[in-house]
Amino acid sequence: MNEFANEVMEHPEVIESFNQYKSVWQQAYEIDIPDNFTISDSAVKKQARAFKSIIKLDKNFHIYVHGNSDLILFY
């Protein structure tokens, strides 16, 4: 879980917020989320195709990214 948080969220304040939310969610639903899990390669591939090419800001307002989308930072 720590590796996932560091890799995906990167910023300490976001990671702390995620951990707090996870804790509250586990208590509310009385479910234990395991610290170890595998990430589906096919799900990552499928999401990567559309994730960085279209940024949806509002209903009927989209930003289409053409070119090197790796240079765009998401917070």
PyMOL Python script that loads the backbone (N, CA, C, O; Angstrom):
from pymol import cmd

cmd.read_pdbstr("""\
ATOM      1  N   MET A   1       0.825  -1.184   0.000  1.00  0.00           N
ATOM      2  CA  MET A   1       0.000   0.000   0.000  1.00  0.00           C
ATOM      3  C   MET A   1       0.873   1.252   0.000  1.00  0.00           C
ATOM      4  O   MET A   1       0.555   2.236  -0.667  1.00  0.00           O
ATOM      5  N   ASN A   2       1.980   1.210   0.755  1.00  0.00           N
ATOM      6  CA  ASN A   2       2.883   2.362   0.777  1.00  0.00           C
ATOM      7  C   ASN A   2       3.526   2.602  -0.583  1.00  0.00           C
ATOM      8  O   ASN A   2       3.654   3.746  -1.021  1.00  0.00           O
ATOM      9  N   GLU A   3       3.924   1.539  -1.243  1.00  0.00           N
ATOM     10  CA  GLU A   3       4.520   1.672  -2.578  1.00  0.00           C
ATOM     11  C   GLU A   3       3.507   2.257  -3.549  1.00  0.00           C
ATOM     12  O   GLU A   3       3.838   3.135  -4.345  1.00  0.00           O
ATOM     13  N   PHE A   4       2.273   1.770  -3.484  1.00  0.00           N
ATOM     14  CA  PHE A   4       1.203   2.287  -4.331  1.00  0.00           C
ATOM     15  C   PHE A   4       0.998   3.783  -4.089  1.00  0.00           C
ATOM     16  O   PHE A   4       0.938   4.565  -5.038  1.00  0.00           O
ATOM     17  N   ALA A   5       0.892   4.178  -2.825  1.00  0.00           N
ATOM     18  CA  ALA A   5       0.662   5.583  -2.489  1.00  0.00           C
ATOM     19  C   ALA A   5       1.808   6.463  -2.968  1.00  0.00           C
ATOM     20  O   ALA A   5       1.576   7.534  -3.530  1.00  0.00           O
ATOM     21  N   ASN A   6       3.041   6.019  -2.751  1.00  0.00           N
ATOM     22  CA  ASN A   6       4.197   6.820  -3.176  1.00  0.00           C
ATOM     23  C   ASN A   6       4.291   6.926  -4.687  1.00  0.00           C
ATOM     24  O   ASN A   6       4.651   7.979  -5.214  1.00  0.00           O
ATOM     25  N   GLU A   7       3.971   5.850  -5.387  1.00  0.00           N
ATOM     26  CA  GLU A   7       4.071   5.828  -6.849  1.00  0.00           C
ATOM     27  C   GLU A   7       2.952   6.633  -7.511  1.00  0.00           C
ATOM     28  O   GLU A   7       3.193   7.366  -8.470  1.00  0.00           O
ATOM     29  N   VAL A   8       1.741   6.494  -7.000  1.00  0.00           N
ATOM     30  CA  VAL A   8       0.579   7.099  -7.658  1.00  0.00           C
ATOM     31  C   VAL A   8       0.332   8.528  -7.188  1.00  0.00           C
ATOM     32  O   VAL A   8       0.049   9.409  -8.000  1.00  0.00           O
ATOM     33  N   MET A   9       0.436   8.758  -5.890  1.00  0.00           N
ATOM     34  CA  MET A   9       0.055  10.065  -5.354  1.00  0.00           C
ATOM     35  C   MET A   9       1.221  11.021  -5.162  1.00  0.00           C
ATOM     36  O   MET A   9       1.031  12.234  -5.240  1.00  0.00           O
ATOM     37  N   GLU A  10       2.397  10.520  -4.918  1.00  0.00           N
ATOM     38  CA  GLU A  10       3.652  11.255  -4.832  1.00  0.00           C
ATOM     39  C   GLU A  10       3.753  12.297  -3.717  1.00  0.00           C
ATOM     40  O   GLU A  10       4.777  12.337  -3.036  1.00  0.00           O
ATOM     41  N   HIS A  11       2.759  13.126  -3.503  1.00  0.00           N
ATOM     42  CA  HIS A  11       2.844  14.226  -2.544  1.00  0.00           C
ATOM     43  C   HIS A  11       2.437  13.755  -1.147  1.00  0.00           C
ATOM     44  O   HIS A  11       1.386  13.136  -0.983  1.00  0.00           O
ATOM     45  N   PRO A  12       3.269  14.045  -0.135  1.00  0.00           N
ATOM     46  CA  PRO A  12       3.002  13.565   1.231  1.00  0.00           C
ATOM     47  C   PRO A  12       1.627  13.961   1.775  1.00  0.00           C
ATOM     48  O   PRO A  12       0.984  13.166   2.459  1.00  0.00           O
ATOM     49  N   GLU A  13       1.172  15.174   1.480  1.00  0.00           N
ATOM     50  CA  GLU A  13      -0.133  15.596   1.996  1.00  0.00           C
ATOM     51  C   GLU A  13      -1.276  14.813   1.359  1.00  0.00           C
ATOM     52  O   GLU A  13      -2.283  14.550   2.017  1.00  0.00           O
ATOM     53  N   VAL A  14      -1.136  14.439   0.100  1.00  0.00           N
ATOM     54  CA  VAL A  14      -2.158  13.633  -0.574  1.00  0.00           C
ATOM     55  C   VAL A  14      -2.139  12.208  -0.021  1.00  0.00           C
ATOM     56  O   VAL A  14      -3.193  11.608   0.191  1.00  0.00           O
ATOM     57  N   ILE A  15      -0.954  11.674   0.211  1.00  0.00           N
ATOM     58  CA  ILE A  15      -0.818  10.333   0.764  1.00  0.00           C
ATOM     59  C   ILE A  15      -1.443  10.280   2.159  1.00  0.00           C
ATOM     60  O   ILE A  15      -2.160   9.332   2.477  1.00  0.00           O
ATOM     61  N   GLU A  16      -1.181  11.277   2.983  1.00  0.00           N
ATOM     62  CA  GLU A  16      -1.760  11.325   4.333  1.00  0.00           C
ATOM     63  C   GLU A  16      -3.282  11.393   4.272  1.00  0.00           C
ATOM     64  O   GLU A  16      -3.966  10.712   5.036  1.00  0.00           O
ATOM     65  N   SER A  17      -3.811  12.205   3.374  1.00  0.00           N
ATOM     66  CA  SER A  17      -5.255  12.311   3.203  1.00  0.00           C
ATOM     67  C   SER A  17      -5.841  10.969   2.749  1.00  0.00           C
ATOM     68  O   SER A  17      -6.897  10.558   3.231  1.00  0.00           O
ATOM     69  N   PHE A  18      -5.166  10.297   1.836  1.00  0.00           N
ATOM     70  CA  PHE A  18      -5.598   8.980   1.365  1.00  0.00           C
ATOM     71  C   PHE A  18      -5.630   7.982   2.520  1.00  0.00           C
ATOM     72  O   PHE A  18      -6.601   7.240   2.674  1.00  0.00           O
ATOM     73  N   ASN A  19      -4.575   7.962   3.330  1.00  0.00           N
ATOM     74  CA  ASN A  19      -4.512   7.030   4.460  1.00  0.00           C
ATOM     75  C   ASN A  19      -5.615   7.305   5.479  1.00  0.00           C
ATOM     76  O   ASN A  19      -6.201   6.371   6.027  1.00  0.00           O
ATOM     77  N   GLN A  20      -5.899   8.572   5.733  1.00  0.00           N
ATOM     78  CA  GLN A  20      -6.986   8.917   6.653  1.00  0.00           C
ATOM     79  C   GLN A  20      -8.334   8.469   6.096  1.00  0.00           C
ATOM     80  O   GLN A  20      -9.154   7.907   6.822  1.00  0.00           O
ATOM     81  N   TYR A  21      -8.559   8.718   4.812  1.00  0.00           N
ATOM     82  CA  TYR A  21      -9.810   8.311   4.174  1.00  0.00           C
ATOM     83  C   TYR A  21      -9.962   6.792   4.218  1.00  0.00           C
ATOM     84  O   TYR A  21     -11.043   6.278   4.505  1.00  0.00           O
ATOM     85  N   LYS A  22      -8.875   6.079   3.931  1.00  0.00           N
ATOM     86  CA  LYS A  22      -8.888   4.607   3.962  1.00  0.00           C
ATOM     87  C   LYS A  22      -9.272   4.116   5.348  1.00  0.00           C
ATOM     88  O   LYS A  22     -10.089   3.205   5.483  1.00  0.00           O
ATOM     89  N   SER A  23      -8.691   4.711   6.372  1.00  0.00           N
ATOM     90  CA  SER A  23      -8.975   4.308   7.748  1.00  0.00           C
ATOM     91  C   SER A  23     -10.442   4.547   8.109  1.00  0.00           C
ATOM     92  O   SER A  23     -11.093   3.669   8.675  1.00  0.00           O
ATOM     93  N   VAL A  24     -10.958   5.721   7.785  1.00  0.00           N
ATOM     94  CA  VAL A  24     -12.358   6.046   8.062  1.00  0.00           C
ATOM     95  C   VAL A  24     -13.280   5.112   7.299  1.00  0.00           C
ATOM     96  O   VAL A  24     -14.270   4.632   7.852  1.00  0.00           O
ATOM     97  N   TRP A  25     -12.977   4.852   6.056  1.00  0.00           N
ATOM     98  CA  TRP A  25     -13.796   3.981   5.211  1.00  0.00           C
ATOM     99  C   TRP A  25     -13.826   2.559   5.766  1.00  0.00           C
ATOM    100  O   TRP A  25     -14.885   1.934   5.818  1.00  0.00           O
ATOM    101  N   GLN A  26     -12.664   2.046   6.182  1.00  0.00           N
ATOM    102  CA  GLN A  26     -12.592   0.700   6.750  1.00  0.00           C
ATOM    103  C   GLN A  26     -13.440   0.598   8.021  1.00  0.00           C
ATOM    104  O   GLN A  26     -14.117  -0.408   8.232  1.00  0.00           O
ATOM    105  N   GLN A  27     -13.408   1.613   8.851  1.00  0.00           N
ATOM    106  CA  GLN A  27     -14.199   1.596  10.081  1.00  0.00           C
ATOM    107  C   GLN A  27     -15.691   1.702   9.777  1.00  0.00           C
ATOM    108  O   GLN A  27     -16.499   1.011  10.399  1.00  0.00           O
ATOM    109  N   ALA A  28     -16.061   2.551   8.836  1.00  0.00           N
ATOM    110  CA  ALA A  28     -17.472   2.752   8.510  1.00  0.00           C
ATOM    111  C   ALA A  28     -18.110   1.495   7.918  1.00  0.00           C
ATOM    112  O   ALA A  28     -19.255   1.172   8.233  1.00  0.00           O
ATOM    113  N   TYR A  29     -17.376   0.792   7.065  1.00  0.00           N
ATOM    114  CA  TYR A  29     -17.924  -0.379   6.385  1.00  0.00           C
ATOM    115  C   TYR A  29     -17.473  -1.704   7.005  1.00  0.00           C
ATOM    116  O   TYR A  29     -17.847  -2.782   6.544  1.00  0.00           O
ATOM    117  N   GLU A  30     -16.659  -1.595   8.063  1.00  0.00           N
ATOM    118  CA  GLU A  30     -16.163  -2.773   8.774  1.00  0.00           C
ATOM    119  C   GLU A  30     -15.517  -3.784   7.825  1.00  0.00           C
ATOM    120  O   GLU A  30     -15.765  -4.988   7.897  1.00  0.00           O
ATOM    121  N   ILE A  31     -14.686  -3.254   6.941  1.00  0.00           N
ATOM    122  CA  ILE A  31     -13.966  -4.063   5.955  1.00  0.00           C
ATOM    123  C   ILE A  31     -12.480  -3.742   6.082  1.00  0.00           C
ATOM    124  O   ILE A  31     -12.090  -2.581   6.208  1.00  0.00           O
ATOM    125  N   ASP A  32     -11.662  -4.785   6.046  1.00  0.00           N
ATOM    126  CA  ASP A  32     -10.213  -4.587   6.103  1.00  0.00           C
ATOM    127  C   ASP A  32      -9.653  -4.597   4.685  1.00  0.00           C
ATOM    128  O   ASP A  32      -9.824  -5.576   3.958  1.00  0.00           O
ATOM    129  N   ILE A  33      -8.998  -3.535   4.295  1.00  0.00           N
ATOM    130  CA  ILE A  33      -8.369  -3.460   2.972  1.00  0.00           C
ATOM    131  C   ILE A  33      -6.943  -3.978   3.124  1.00  0.00           C
ATOM    132  O   ILE A  33      -6.169  -3.420   3.903  1.00  0.00           O
ATOM    133  N   PRO A  34      -6.579  -5.037   2.394  1.00  0.00           N
ATOM    134  CA  PRO A  34      -5.234  -5.599   2.540  1.00  0.00           C
ATOM    135  C   PRO A  34      -4.154  -4.615   2.080  1.00  0.00           C
ATOM    136  O   PRO A  34      -4.382  -3.793   1.192  1.00  0.00           O
ATOM    137  N   ASP A  35      -2.977  -4.715   2.699  1.00  0.00           N
ATOM    138  CA  ASP A  35      -1.871  -3.843   2.328  1.00  0.00           C
ATOM    139  C   ASP A  35      -1.178  -4.292   1.044  1.00  0.00           C
ATOM    140  O   ASP A  35      -0.484  -3.495   0.412  1.00  0.00           O
ATOM    141  N   ASN A  36      -1.350  -5.525   0.657  1.00  0.00           N
ATOM    142  CA  ASN A  36      -0.732  -6.051  -0.563  1.00  0.00           C
ATOM    143  C   ASN A  36      -1.811  -6.382  -1.590  1.00  0.00           C
ATOM    144  O   ASN A  36      -2.797  -7.049  -1.274  1.00  0.00           O
ATOM    145  N   PHE A  37      -1.620  -5.921  -2.792  1.00  0.00           N
ATOM    146  CA  PHE A  37      -2.552  -6.231  -3.868  1.00  0.00           C
ATOM    147  C   PHE A  37      -1.815  -6.137  -5.200  1.00  0.00           C
ATOM    148  O   PHE A  37      -0.781  -5.479  -5.312  1.00  0.00           O
ATOM    149  N   THR A  38      -2.366  -6.802  -6.197  1.00  0.00           N
ATOM    150  CA  THR A  38      -1.773  -6.752  -7.533  1.00  0.00           C
ATOM    151  C   THR A  38      -2.584  -5.791  -8.397  1.00  0.00           C
ATOM    152  O   THR A  38      -3.791  -5.638  -8.213  1.00  0.00           O
ATOM    153  N   ILE A  39      -1.917  -5.165  -9.316  1.00  0.00           N
ATOM    154  CA  ILE A  39      -2.553  -4.231 -10.237  1.00  0.00           C
ATOM    155  C   ILE A  39      -2.667  -4.922 -11.579  1.00  0.00           C
ATOM    156  O   ILE A  39      -1.680  -5.429 -12.111  1.00  0.00           O
ATOM    157  N   SER A  40      -3.867  -4.941 -12.123  1.00  0.00           N
ATOM    158  CA  SER A  40      -4.131  -5.601 -13.396  1.00  0.00           C
ATOM    159  C   SER A  40      -3.461  -4.841 -14.539  1.00  0.00           C
ATOM    160  O   SER A  40      -3.729  -3.656 -14.741  1.00  0.00           O
ATOM    161  N   ASP A  41      -2.592  -5.522 -15.285  1.00  0.00           N
ATOM    162  CA  ASP A  41      -1.915  -4.889 -16.424  1.00  0.00           C
ATOM    163  C   ASP A  41      -2.907  -4.452 -17.489  1.00  0.00           C
ATOM    164  O   ASP A  41      -2.747  -3.388 -18.087  1.00  0.00           O
ATOM    165  N   SER A  42      -3.935  -5.266 -17.733  1.00  0.00           N
ATOM    166  CA  SER A  42      -4.915  -4.920 -18.764  1.00  0.00           C
ATOM    167  C   SER A  42      -5.721  -3.684 -18.360  1.00  0.00           C
ATOM    168  O   SER A  42      -6.054  -2.863 -19.214  1.00  0.00           O
ATOM    169  N   ALA A  43      -6.036  -3.540 -17.080  1.00  0.00           N
ATOM    170  CA  ALA A  43      -6.771  -2.360 -16.610  1.00  0.00           C
ATOM    171  C   ALA A  43      -5.920  -1.100 -16.755  1.00  0.00           C
ATOM    172  O   ALA A  43      -6.429  -0.045 -17.134  1.00  0.00           O
ATOM    173  N   VAL A  44      -4.627  -1.209 -16.454  1.00  0.00           N
ATOM    174  CA  VAL A  44      -3.719  -0.064 -16.588  1.00  0.00           C
ATOM    175  C   VAL A  44      -3.608   0.347 -18.046  1.00  0.00           C
ATOM    176  O   VAL A  44      -3.661   1.535 -18.364  1.00  0.00           O
ATOM    177  N   LYS A  45      -3.455  -0.635 -18.939  1.00  0.00           N
ATOM    178  CA  LYS A  45      -3.352  -0.342 -20.370  1.00  0.00           C
ATOM    179  C   LYS A  45      -4.606   0.340 -20.888  1.00  0.00           C
ATOM    180  O   LYS A  45      -4.535   1.328 -21.619  1.00  0.00           O
ATOM    181  N   LYS A  46      -5.756  -0.198 -20.499  1.00  0.00           N
ATOM    182  CA  LYS A  46      -7.028   0.353 -20.958  1.00  0.00           C
ATOM    183  C   LYS A  46      -7.200   1.793 -20.475  1.00  0.00           C
ATOM    184  O   LYS A  46      -7.624   2.658 -21.242  1.00  0.00           O
ATOM    185  N   GLN A  47      -6.876   2.049 -19.220  1.00  0.00           N
ATOM    186  CA  GLN A  47      -7.027   3.392 -18.660  1.00  0.00           C
ATOM    187  C   GLN A  47      -6.011   4.365 -19.254  1.00  0.00           C
ATOM    188  O   GLN A  47      -6.325   5.540 -19.448  1.00  0.00           O
ATOM    189  N   ALA A  48      -4.813   3.898 -19.541  1.00  0.00           N
ATOM    190  CA  ALA A  48      -3.755   4.772 -20.052  1.00  0.00           C
ATOM    191  C   ALA A  48      -4.096   5.347 -21.422  1.00  0.00           C
ATOM    192  O   ALA A  48      -3.633   6.434 -21.766  1.00  0.00           O
ATOM    193  N   ARG A  49      -4.897   4.637 -22.206  1.00  0.00           N
ATOM    194  CA  ARG A  49      -5.239   5.128 -23.544  1.00  0.00           C
ATOM    195  C   ARG A  49      -6.037   6.419 -23.500  1.00  0.00           C
ATOM    196  O   ARG A  49      -5.788   7.318 -24.303  1.00  0.00           O
ATOM    197  N   ALA A  50      -6.978   6.532 -22.594  1.00  0.00           N
ATOM    198  CA  ALA A  50      -7.842   7.709 -22.557  1.00  0.00           C
ATOM    199  C   ALA A  50      -7.508   8.658 -21.422  1.00  0.00           C
ATOM    200  O   ALA A  50      -7.919   9.818 -21.455  1.00  0.00           O
ATOM    201  N   PHE A  51      -6.779   8.204 -20.425  1.00  0.00           N
ATOM    202  CA  PHE A  51      -6.575   8.992 -19.208  1.00  0.00           C
ATOM    203  C   PHE A  51      -5.921  10.333 -19.476  1.00  0.00           C
ATOM    204  O   PHE A  51      -6.390  11.351 -18.966  1.00  0.00           O
ATOM    205  N   LYS A  52      -4.873  10.367 -20.246  1.00  0.00           N
ATOM    206  CA  LYS A  52      -4.134  11.612 -20.415  1.00  0.00           C
ATOM    207  C   LYS A  52      -4.407  12.325 -21.728  1.00  0.00           C
ATOM    208  O   LYS A  52      -3.791  13.352 -22.011  1.00  0.00           O
ATOM    209  N   SER A  53      -5.310  11.803 -22.527  1.00  0.00           N
ATOM    210  CA  SER A  53      -5.577  12.481 -23.790  1.00  0.00           C
ATOM    211  C   SER A  53      -6.788  13.411 -23.703  1.00  0.00           C
ATOM    212  O   SER A  53      -6.907  14.341 -24.501  1.00  0.00           O
ATOM    213  N   ILE A  54      -7.689  13.171 -22.740  1.00  0.00           N
ATOM    214  CA  ILE A  54      -8.858  14.028 -22.565  1.00  0.00           C
ATOM    215  C   ILE A  54      -8.972  14.399 -21.095  1.00  0.00           C
ATOM    216  O   ILE A  54      -8.990  13.524 -20.230  1.00  0.00           O
ATOM    217  N   ILE A  55      -9.051  15.689 -20.812  1.00  0.00           N
ATOM    218  CA  ILE A  55      -9.236  16.163 -19.449  1.00  0.00           C
ATOM    219  C   ILE A  55     -10.637  16.770 -19.384  1.00  0.00           C
ATOM    220  O   ILE A  55     -10.917  17.781 -20.028  1.00  0.00           O
ATOM    221  N   LYS A  56     -11.511  16.137 -18.598  1.00  0.00           N
ATOM    222  CA  LYS A  56     -12.889  16.608 -18.476  1.00  0.00           C
ATOM    223  C   LYS A  56     -12.983  17.534 -17.273  1.00  0.00           C
ATOM    224  O   LYS A  56     -12.771  17.115 -16.136  1.00  0.00           O
ATOM    225  N   LEU A  57     -13.303  18.796 -17.533  1.00  0.00           N
ATOM    226  CA  LEU A  57     -13.384  19.787 -16.473  1.00  0.00           C
ATOM    227  C   LEU A  57     -14.805  20.029 -16.003  1.00  0.00           C
ATOM    228  O   LEU A  57     -15.030  20.321 -14.828  1.00  0.00           O
ATOM    229  N   ASP A  58     -15.751  19.912 -16.893  1.00  0.00           N
ATOM    230  CA  ASP A  58     -17.139  20.175 -16.566  1.00  0.00           C
ATOM    231  C   ASP A  58     -17.987  19.501 -17.636  1.00  0.00           C
ATOM    232  O   ASP A  58     -17.462  19.012 -18.636  1.00  0.00           O
ATOM    233  N   LYS A  59     -19.274  19.478 -17.427  1.00  0.00           N
ATOM    234  CA  LYS A  59     -20.172  18.927 -18.444  1.00  0.00           C
ATOM    235  C   LYS A  59     -20.013  19.749 -19.722  1.00  0.00           C
ATOM    236  O   LYS A  59     -20.191  20.967 -19.685  1.00  0.00           O
ATOM    237  N   ASN A  60     -19.697  19.146 -20.801  1.00  0.00           N
ATOM    238  CA  ASN A  60     -19.511  19.809 -22.099  1.00  0.00           C
ATOM    239  C   ASN A  60     -18.258  20.680 -22.171  1.00  0.00           C
ATOM    240  O   ASN A  60     -18.178  21.547 -23.041  1.00  0.00           O
ATOM    241  N   PHE A  61     -17.285  20.483 -21.294  1.00  0.00           N
ATOM    242  CA  PHE A  61     -16.032  21.233 -21.378  1.00  0.00           C
ATOM    243  C   PHE A  61     -14.874  20.272 -21.202  1.00  0.00           C
ATOM    244  O   PHE A  61     -14.613  19.794 -20.098  1.00  0.00           O
ATOM    245  N   HIS A  62     -14.175  19.989 -22.304  1.00  0.00           N
ATOM    246  CA  HIS A  62     -13.071  19.036 -22.288  1.00  0.00           C
ATOM    247  C   HIS A  62     -11.824  19.675 -22.895  1.00  0.00           C
ATOM    248  O   HIS A  62     -11.911  20.514 -23.792  1.00  0.00           O
ATOM    249  N   ILE A  63     -10.678  19.267 -22.392  1.00  0.00           N
ATOM    250  CA  ILE A  63      -9.405  19.681 -22.973  1.00  0.00           C
ATOM    251  C   ILE A  63      -8.799  18.445 -23.623  1.00  0.00           C
ATOM    252  O   ILE A  63      -8.606  17.423 -22.964  1.00  0.00           O
ATOM    253  N   TYR A  64      -8.503  18.536 -24.893  1.00  0.00           N
ATOM    254  CA  TYR A  64      -7.899  17.422 -25.623  1.00  0.00           C
ATOM    255  C   TYR A  64      -6.399  17.659 -25.718  1.00  0.00           C
ATOM    256  O   TYR A  64      -5.956  18.711 -26.179  1.00  0.00           O
ATOM    257  N   VAL A  65      -5.626  16.683 -25.283  1.00  0.00           N
ATOM    258  CA  VAL A  65      -4.182  16.809 -25.251  1.00  0.00           C
ATOM    259  C   VAL A  65      -3.607  16.064 -26.446  1.00  0.00           C
ATOM    260  O   VAL A  65      -3.855  14.872 -26.624  1.00  0.00           O
ATOM    261  N   HIS A  66      -2.843  16.772 -27.257  1.00  0.00           N
ATOM    262  CA  HIS A  66      -2.169  16.167 -28.401  1.00  0.00           C
ATOM    263  C   HIS A  66      -0.672  16.331 -28.195  1.00  0.00           C
ATOM    264  O   HIS A  66      -0.216  17.401 -27.794  1.00  0.00           O
ATOM    265  N   GLY A  67       0.073  15.313 -28.457  1.00  0.00           N
ATOM    266  CA  GLY A  67       1.514  15.397 -28.263  1.00  0.00           C
ATOM    267  C   GLY A  67       1.951  14.592 -27.059  1.00  0.00           C
ATOM    268  O   GLY A  67       1.334  13.580 -26.725  1.00  0.00           O
ATOM    269  N   ASN A  68       2.998  15.030 -26.413  1.00  0.00           N
ATOM    270  CA  ASN A  68       3.596  14.296 -25.302  1.00  0.00           C
ATOM    271  C   ASN A  68       2.830  14.587 -24.005  1.00  0.00           C
ATOM    272  O   ASN A  68       3.113  15.567 -23.315  1.00  0.00           O
ATOM    273  N   SER A  69       1.866  13.731 -23.685  1.00  0.00           N
ATOM    274  CA  SER A  69       1.051  13.936 -22.491  1.00  0.00           C
ATOM    275  C   SER A  69       1.819  13.648 -21.201  1.00  0.00           C
ATOM    276  O   SER A  69       1.323  13.955 -20.117  1.00  0.00           O
ATOM    277  N   ASP A  70       3.011  13.068 -21.291  1.00  0.00           N
ATOM    278  CA  ASP A  70       3.819  12.802 -20.103  1.00  0.00           C
ATOM    279  C   ASP A  70       4.313  14.089 -19.448  1.00  0.00           C
ATOM    280  O   ASP A  70       4.728  14.076 -18.289  1.00  0.00           O
ATOM    281  N   LEU A  71       4.270  15.188 -20.175  1.00  0.00           N
ATOM    282  CA  LEU A  71       4.742  16.462 -19.635  1.00  0.00           C
ATOM    283  C   LEU A  71       3.679  17.194 -18.834  1.00  0.00           C
ATOM    284  O   LEU A  71       3.953  18.258 -18.280  1.00  0.00           O
ATOM    285  N   ILE A  72       2.461  16.640 -18.760  1.00  0.00           N
ATOM    286  CA  ILE A  72       1.371  17.261 -18.018  1.00  0.00           C
ATOM    287  C   ILE A  72       1.351  16.659 -16.621  1.00  0.00           C
ATOM    288  O   ILE A  72       1.394  15.438 -16.464  1.00  0.00           O
ATOM    289  N   LEU A  73       1.286  17.519 -15.601  1.00  0.00           N
ATOM    290  CA  LEU A  73       1.232  17.070 -14.221  1.00  0.00           C
ATOM    291  C   LEU A  73      -0.182  17.154 -13.708  1.00  0.00           C
ATOM    292  O   LEU A  73      -0.846  18.172 -13.903  1.00  0.00           O
ATOM    293  N   PHE A  74      -0.665  16.110 -13.056  1.00  0.00           N
ATOM    294  CA  PHE A  74      -2.000  16.088 -12.461  1.00  0.00           C
ATOM    295  C   PHE A  74      -1.868  16.114 -10.954  1.00  0.00           C
ATOM    296  O   PHE A  74      -1.090  15.347 -10.387  1.00  0.00           O
ATOM    297  N   TYR A  75      -2.607  16.972 -10.306  1.00  0.00           N
ATOM    298  CA  TYR A  75      -2.599  17.060  -8.850  1.00  0.00           C
ATOM    299  C   TYR A  75      -3.972  16.813  -8.324  1.00  0.00           C
ATOM    300  O   TYR A  75      -4.183  16.842  -7.111  1.00  0.00           O
TER     301      TYR A  75
END
""", "prot")
cmd.dss("prot")
cmd.show_as("cartoon", "prot")
cmd.util.cbc("prot")
cmd.orient("prot")
